[in-house]
């Protein structure tokens, strides 16, 4: 029997994008974590973005997210780009829209790869590109009566 150099688990999975979604209901870390479970993955990195009570030195009272109708398709495009660049076994990303309170989960992403370093790098790339490229906008209302829109694109 000829020795093999690579185990199939060292490579990207056939269809690693397991969960992509824009939700108007509370997000679940457990759902995202379960979606990226893979026996060939030695590392799983998960990022949870929460609504904080301040931004830029100002107190935030209210916050809402809205998105373009293409946002979910753009999330998939970003995910597929990460899959092309890393040996991803499984990937999941969900983002919340609507009115959120301080402490609510706004985004949850996770990536499983054969090794921890790859998982960390792929997860960071996923969240960074999602925040920069997917048309999701944040509307913040501050305690001093001012407000601002913060956009991904």
N, C-alpha and C positions, 0 to 999 in steps of 0.2 A: 504494500500500500504506500503510495507516494505521500510524503508529508505535505501538509498545507501550511502556507505562511500565515494566512489570516483566517481567523475564525469568522463565520458569517456575522456573529454578534459585534465584531469590531467595526462593522460598516453601518451605513445608514439603513434604516428599515425601508421596506418597499413603499409603504404609505404612512409616513410618520406624523402627518398632521391629523391629530385625533379629535380636536375640539377647537372651534373658532366661533365666537359669538359676541353679539352686542345684546345686552340685556337691560330691561327696565325693571328688573326685580333684583333682590340682593344676591350677591355672588357667593359662591361656595369654594373655599380653599380645598376642601375634601374632594369635590367633584373634579377640580383641575388636577389635583395630585393623583387621583385614581386614573384619570385619563392618560397620564404619561407613564403608568406602570409598565415595565418591560423587563423580562427576565435576563435579557442581554445587557441591560444598562447597569453600569457600576456607579453612575453618578446621576443624581437628579437635582436640578437647581430650580427653585421656585421664588418668584418675586410677587409681593403683594403691595399694591399702592393704596394707601388710605387717605381719606380726606383729613387734612390737618386744620388746626384752628388759626393759622396765620399764613401770610405769604408776603414776602418783600417788606417785612417789618410792620405790617398792618394786620389787625385782628380780622379774621374771616367769620362772618355770621351765617352766610348762606352760600351754597354752591350748587350749580347744576351743570350737567353735561348734555350736549346735544351732538348729533352727528349727521353727516351727509348720507343719503341712501346707499352710496357706494362704500361706506366704511367697512362693512363686513368683508366685502370682496377685496378691499385694500389690505385688511388684516391678513387674509389668506395669502395675498401676494407677498407681503412681508414675511410671513411664516415660511412660504416656499423658498424664498431667498435664503433664509437662515438654514433651511434643510439642505440647500444646494452647497452651502459653505462649510457645514459641520457634519460629523457623522451622527446625526440625530436619530435616535431610536423612536422617540415619541415627543410630540409638542402639543401644547394647548395654550389658548389665550382667550380670555373673556374680558369685556369692558362694560361698565355700567353707564347708562344714560338716565336722565331724569334728575329730580331733586334729591340730593344726598345730604346727610347730616355729618357733623364732625365725627370721625372714627369709622364711618362706613367704608367698605371696600369699593374702590373705584376701578381697579384693574387687577387681574390675577393672571400670571403667565408662568409656565413651567416647561422645562426641557429635560429629557433624559438622553444620556449619551453613554458610550462604553466607559468613559473615564470622567472623573470629577472636573478636571480642568476644562475639558471640552464643554461639559454641561454648564459651568459658570460662564464661559465665554459666549456660548450660544444663547443663554438666557439673557445676558446683558445686551447682546446684539438685538435680540427679539424685542425687549422692552424699549431700548433706545430708538430703534427704527419705528416701532409702533407709535411712540410719542411724537416722532418727527414727521412721519409720512402718512399716517391714517387721519382722515378728516373728522376728528372728534374735537369739539370745542368746549372749554370750561368757562362758565360765567360765574364770577365771584362777586359777592356783595360784602363790603367791609363795614366794620362798626362805625366808621366815621361818615358813612353815607355814600361813599364813592363805590364804584364798581368797575370791573374790567372783564374783557373777554380774552382768553388765552387759547390760541389755536395750535393745532398740530401742524398745519400746512401754511 
